[in-house]
Amino acid sequence: MSNDGHLLIVDDDPEVCASLESYLSKNGYEISILYSGEGLEKMLDDKEIDLVILDLMLPGRDGLELTNDVRRNYSVPVIMLTGRGDDIDRIIGLEMGADDYLPKPFNPRELLARIRAVLKRSQRNQEVAEASSADENSIYEIGDLSLETGPRRLVSSEGKHVPLTDGEYQLLLALVTHPDRVLSRDFLLDVTRDREFAPFDRSIDIQVSRLRRKIEPDPKRPRFIRTVRNGGYMYHSDGSADQGN
């Protein structure tokens, strides 16, 4: 059994399906196949499908209509395939909710790279949603401070409010709801909705530095927000001192 995910291929060309099944299964994926859109919803209801590879030109209901149905009723990502390279089809497909689009003929290695990228993005989006849906009335203790999610505030043991920007609040909430787990900068950028950044921008590092000044007894020797080299940041739930910064 695959550990990388379960892919559903929906394509009326048996040769394409057989080729993709062989290649993708060798790269760690479990494969299911449909040769038309009939039975697609039943397949999604009955099996744990992680991603759908959907041909645009299908007998009966076409890929655009099926993509719209999948997007309306399921959270599974969709990569659309088509024999037509028209930009209009690509745009319509993406507007219908496809997560990516690849014109035929294509290199299977490119499809594999796109599958991995879409699955990674989908997983990160799910984690962001989970981080954003914390109990509305939770209280997280951070040393002598308390993060109260109801009023969205940080309060000291003396009852004084510690001001937080929205980005700082979202960042701190993501950290405390994922204790002792390394969170990447990309994940934290998504959580804080701070996507106006250049590829090598360090805006999360700046926000972490500001947040440390508000919650750490000694920001130069952080106890709670730990830096993980080449990984990101981790909330250290027991508050022991970080070896770095």
KEPAFI-871297 format. One record per residue: residue in three letters; x negated, y, z of N, C-alpha, C, O in turn. Coordinates in steps of 0.02 Angstrom, whole numbers, plus 50000, padded with zeros to 5 digits. Each point is the difference from the previous one (the first is absolute). Layout:
ALAXYZXYZXYZXYZ...
END
This chain:
MET499584994050000500425006050000499565006250000499505000450035SER500705004649924499615006249994500035004150065500494999850037ASN498975003849975499985004650056500075007249977500095004550042ASP499884996849893499985006849974500685002949983500075006049992GLY500444989750002500665002649984500364995749950499704995849966HIS500955005350029500434996249955500245004849946500355004950014LEU499484993749923500175004249944500554996749958500004994049990LEU500485010049987500524997749955499885003149932500005006149993ILE499914989649956499915002249931500674999349964500284994549999VAL499975010949971500624999849962499835002049928499925006049986ASP500034989149969499795001249932500294994449956499984994250020ASP500275007549920500314994949957499504996549955500194995949959ASP499165005750048499484996949960499674994550041499635001550047PRO500504992149938499714994550040499245000050000499694998250050GLU500005003849894499275000149998499715005250048499514998850034VAL500805007149967499785005250045500084997750072499565000950041CYS501014996049975500134997750068499494994650021499735000250055ALA500144995149899499524994650016499305002850011499654997850045SER500165006949912499335003050006499935003950066499504999350035LEU501015004649981499975003950062500034995550061499665001250050GLU500754993649947500044995450056499334996750014499794999450058SER499874998549889499354996850008499495004850029499644998450047TYR500335007649925499495004950021500135002550071499545000350041LEU501085001549974500155003050065499984994850056499815001650056SER500394992349929499964994850052499284998550018499844998550058LYS499715001849892499294999050014499725005650043499484999250032ASN500865006549968499775005750040500385000750065500015005350031GLY500304989249991500274999850067500735001550009500235000850057TYR500164999649888500715001750006500454994049987499864995849957GLU500695004050080500534995249984500435003249946500155005950003ILE500074990149948500355002749942500684996649992500064993950006SER500465010249982500654997749977500145003449934499765005549987ILE500654991249970500125002549932500754999949984500354995250016LEU499885010249953500665000349969499905002249928499575004349986TYR500834992949968499935001849929500525005149978500035001849941SER500385000450106500485005449987500175003150067499784997750053GLY500625007649944500195003350063500524996250039500145001650058GLU500164993349910500514996150034499684996250058499514996449991GLY500775004350067499744996550058499485004150039499734997650050LEU500125008549927499495004050034500205001650071499604999250046GLU501005003249965500215001850067500034993950046499835000450059LYS500394993949914500024993950040499304998050021499894997850057MET499635002849897499314998550015499745004550056499664997650046LEU500495008949950499775004750051500344998750067499705001350052ASP500924996349946500364998450062499734993750032499974999550062ASP499844995649897499834993450025499274999250018499824995850042LYS499745008149927499284999150010499675006550024500265005449989GLU499184993850044499615005850023499555002249942499434997849994ILE500835006649965499625002549942499655006550020500325004650027ASP499034995849960499615006050018499965005149944499915005950013LEU500164991849924499965004749943500314996749940499944993949990VAL500415010149969500304997649938499625002949940499905006049995ILE499914989549959499705002049936500564999249948500204994449985LEU500055011149989500625000049962499905002749929499775005649991ASP500404990249960499965002149930500575004749983500574999050021LEU499275006349941500525004849981500504997149951500605001050008MET499154995349942500434997449946500224992950017499654995249983LEU500925004350049500284993550019500674998949966500365004849986PRO499824988950002500674998649974500535001850053499884999050059GLY500685003549919500525002050048499825006750031499865004849965ARG500144995550100499845006150036499255001349994499604995650014ASP500225010549964499295001449990499655001950065500315000750052GLY499035000249942499595001250058500175006550036499935000450061LEU500285004749902500165006450032500614999350046500005002450056GLU500514994149919500604998950040499844995750061500255001350055LEU499354993549935499824995650055499585003650052500094999050060THR499445005249917499595003850046500435004550043499895000750061ASN500605002449909500455004450037500384996050053500095002450057ASP500144991649926500364995850048499544997950057500205000150058VAL499194997849925499534997850051499855005750048499994999150061ARG499885006849911499835005750042500585002050045499895002350057ARG500724996949919500585002050039500144995250058500255002050052ASN499584991549939500204995050049499434996650038500134996550049TYR499255004549928499444996650032499415004850007499975005249967SER499574992950077499405004250009499394997249964499455002750007VAL500634991949956499444996749966499735004549944500405002749962PRO498944998150032499725004149946500064996549932500044993949996VAL499965010149951500084997549931499455002949955499875006050000ILE499814989549962499565002149946500344998249935500184994249989MET499925010649967500364999049938499514998749943499505003449993LEU500664991549966499624998449940500425001449938500614999250003THR499085002949943500375001149938499554999349940499405001450003GLY500894996449941499644999749937499975006849967499655000949950ARG500735003850076500005006849971499575004550043500055000050062GLY499535003949906499565004550036500255007150004499625004650017ASP501024996449965500295006749999499995003250069500224996950049ASP499535009349955499975003550063500705001050029500085000350061ILE500435000449896500685001050024500224994050041500315000750053ASP499544993249922500184994050038499654999950067500304998250051ARG499075003649949499615000050062500315004850051500094998450058ILE500075007649918500295005150044500674997750028500145000750059ILE500294996649896500664997750022499924994450051500354999850050GLY499194995549935499884994550046499805002350069500244997550050LEU499305007349952499785002750064500565003850035500064999750061GLU500345003949900500565003650030500534995250028500335001650049MET499744992549919500474995050024499764996850065500394996850035GLY498975004049981499754997450063499444995049994499794997250050ALA499965001549889499424995549993499405003150035499905006149999ASP499704989750033499425002550037499395000849955499555003850016ASP500454992649927499465000749952500254997449933500544997049996TYR499075004149951500224998649932499404998049959499485003350003LEU500574991149960499444997649961500254997849931500414995549996PRO499345007649949500214998049933499644993749976499414999050015LYS500954996749949499704994249969499685002149934500225004749968PRO499254991850011499634994850037499565003350054499805005849993PHE500054990550059499615002750055499494994850022500084994049988ASN499405008450045499504995550028500274997550068500185004150042PRO499844989349968500264997450064499635002950061500295000650054ARG499075001149937499635002850056500275006950018500015001850059GLU500235002049891500305006550016500664999050037500145003750048LEU500264991449930500624998750036499864997950072500345002250046LEU499154993649964499824997850067499815006050044500205000450058ALA499405004149914499805006050037500615004250018500035002750056ARG500444997949899500605004050014500444996650052500295003350043ILE499764990149954500394996250050499715001350069500375001550047ARG498974997949959499685001050065500105007150025500125001150060ALA499845003849895500085007050020500725001350022500115003450050VAL500384994049913500705001250018500174996550066500355002950042LEU499404991049968500144996550063499685003650059500305000450054LYS499095002149936499675003650053500395006450017500095001650059ARG500135002049889500385006150012500674998550034500225003650044SER500104990949935500644998150030499924998350073500425001950041GLN499044994449976499884998350069499875006250043500245000650056ARG499385004149915499855006150037500645004150011500105002950053ASN500334997349896500625003750007500454996950053500345003650037GLN499654989849967500404996650052499735001650069500395001250046GLU498954998949960499705001750065500155007250020500115001550058VAL499885002949891500165007050014500725000650024500145003750047ALA500314992749921500715000350020500084997450071500385002850039GLU499264991849978500044997350067499725004950052500275000850054ALA499185002649926499705004850046500465006050011499985003250052SER500434998449897500435005850004500664998550033500405004650014SER499734989050000500654998150028499954997850073500384995750022ALA499155007250013499924998350071500645001850038500375004449980ASP499754992050075500585001350042500045007550016499525003050022GLU501074999849966500095007250008499915002350072499915006050013ASN500124989450034499945002050070499424996550036500044998750060SER499444999749903499424996750029499545005050034499985005949983ILE499644991650066499495004150033499354995950000499994994350023TYR499485008749951499354996749997499515003750046499895006049993GLU499824990350054499535002950047499305000149970499754994949977ILE499945011050025499325000849974499605003350056499965006250004GLY499754989750039499675002850059500495003850043500504997250022ASP499365009349990500445004250040500545003449958500365004350025LEU499684993949912500495003149955500544995049981499904993950004SER500685008749976500554995849977500255002749933500165005949994LEU499874989749956500295001949935500734997850000500144994050003GLU500325010849995500714998650002500295000849930499995005449971THR500254988950001500225000249930500685003349991500165002449945GLY500264997650108500655003349994499935007349983500205002249946PRO499515001750099499895007249986499375001349959499855005849985ARG499784988949996499395000649960499505004850034499805005149971ARG500014993250090499555004550036499504995950040500104994250017LEU499345009249999499484997250041499995003950065499955006150000VAL500094990350057500085003250065499464997450047499864994150001SER499865010550038499504998050049500354997450063500605000750007SER499014996250038500294997450062500285005650044500424998750043GLU499355007549946500275005750038500625003049966500285004950025GLY499934992149919500595002449965499875005449949500475002949973LYS498894998650014499845005149950500024997049930499764994449989HIS500525009449964500044997749931499345001449964499725005550006VAL500034989549958499405000949959500245000949928500274995349971PRO499635010649999500275001249933499694995649948499394999049998LEU501044998249958499774995849944500325002549936500595001749999THR499024998649948500305001349934500374993649979499904994750030ASP500525005849918500364994149977499514994649977500104994150014GLY499375008049951499514995149977499654996650058499874994049997GLU499965009850055499674997150059500474995250036499784994750024TYR500865007149980500484995550033500064993449961499974994750030GLN500105005849903500074993949959499374995750005500044993950002LEU499385009449999499374996350005499954996450067499824994150002LEU500335009450052499964997050066500514994450008499854994850029LEU500755006149944500514994950004499784993749963500104994450025ALA499605006549916499764994249961499484996250040499994993850000LEU499565009850033499464996850038500274996250060499824994250011VAL500625008950028500234996750062500494994349985500074995550041THR500265004649901500454994549983499634994249966500304994949984HIS499055006050003499584994649973499384999350043499445000749975PRO500644997850089499424999950046499504994649981500184994549979ASP499175007150030499464995349990500004997149929499814994249989ARG500405009949964500024997949930499685005549958500175005950009VAL499384992349945499675004949958500505002649948500304996049963LEU499795010650033500445003149951499575003949951499605004250020SER500484994449916499595003349949500205007349992500555002050020ARG499005001949951500165007049987500575000749951500425004550007ASP499624991049943500565000249952500664999150036500485003649987PHE499554991550058500614998750038500195006150041500585002050001LEU498935001050032500145005850043500205006149958500415004050022LEU499314996649919500205005549955500734999149980500375004949996ASP499844988949991500704998749983500465001650059500525003149991VAL499274994750068500415001250060500115007450012500555002250016THR498925001749976500055007250014500275003849940500065006150002ARG500094990349944500275003049939499525005349972500225005049971ASP499144993850039499495004849979499664997449937499434997850002ARG500945002449942499744997249939499715005249952499824998349943GLU500125007950079499685005149959499255000050016499755004750031PHE499914990149948499294999550017499594997649941500254996449957ALA499125005650041499544997749950499754993150019500074998050058PRO499654998149893499794993150015499544999450060500024994950034PHE499565010049980499534999450055500155005050056499565001650040ASP501055000749961500215004750052500004996650068500164994150005ARG499665009550047499974997250068500515003250046499875001150059SER500725000449913500505003650041500224995950060500145002850053ILE499894990549941500184995950057499485000650055500165000350059ASP499205000049921499475000750050500085006550038499885000350061ILE500325005049904500105006550033500584999650048499965002650056GLN500594994249923500584999350044499834995850062500225001650055VAL499394993049935499804995950057499585004050048500094999550061SER499465004649912499575004150043500435004950042499875000850059ARG500635002349909500445004550037500414996350052500115002550056LEU500134991549925500404996150046499594997850060500255000050057ARG499134998149932499574998050055499915005650051499974998850060ARG499985007449915499915005750046500615000850045499965003250053LYS500614994149926500625000750038500134994250047500345000850051ILE499404993249933500184994250041499414996850036500094996250048GLU499295005249930499434996650030499715004050058499945006149995PRO499894990750061499665003550054499345003149976499825005550020ASP499824990949937499385002549971500024998349926499834994449981PRO500365010449976500064998749928499364997449967500034996649949LYS499395004950081499374997549971499884992750016499614996749967ARG500745000850084499964992950018500724997350006500254998750055PRO500085000649887500724998350001500144993250031499654995149988ARG500875004750053500224993950032500574996649963500074993950001PHE500355010249965500614997349972499984999249924500184994749974ILE499605010349989499984999549927499294998349979499555004150001ARG500374989749979499334997449985499875000049925500434998149961THR498975004150020499794999849930499744993149983499584997250036VAL500665000049908499754993649976499635001249935500315001749950ARG499054997550051499585001749942500244996249938500104993950001ASN499995009949944500234997249936500704996950004500214996349955GLY500155005150100500664997150006500555005150010500524999849966GLY499375004950081500515004950015500005001550074499475001550029TYR501114998150003500065001650071500424994750035500424996749969MET499475002750096500374995250040500175003250068499575003150031TYR501054996049990500205002250066499804994750050500244994349997HIS499315007650049499744995350050500475000250060499965004650041SER500474990449965500545000350048499785000150073500355002650043ASP499064994449972499785000150070499595006150018499805000850058GLY500085003649893499675006350015499264999550016499735004550031SER499934990049950499284999650013499635004349951500245001249945ALA499175001350075499635004849960499764997049934499804994249997ASP500235009949951499744998049934499235000650001499715004250034GLN499984991349927499275000249995499765005649954499445002450005GLY501014999449948499805005449953500445006050011500115002250056ASN500165000649887500455005750008500544999749947500435004449999
END
